[in-house]
Amino acid sequence: MLITRASEYTILSLILLSSVKEPMDSETLSRELSIPKSFLEDPTLADIVEE
């Protein structure tokens, strides 16, 4: 199965966020997963998370 890099980042982010007890900011999340912070600040992703 082929997935986009954005899909991979989303899946990794959701897995990590589901395992933490406290909220995590985008800077910490990007550092923990070694993914670009700019991806986490994408307004499209923010719209999905808020729903």
Residue pairs with C-beta under 8 A, 6 or more apart in sequence:
3 11
6 39
9 33
9 35
9 36
9 39
9 40
10 45
12 33
12 35
13 29
13 33
13 35
13 40
16 24
16 29
16 32
16 33
17 24
17 29
24 32
26 37
26 40
26 41
27 37
29 35
29 40
30 36
30 37
30 39
30 40
39 45
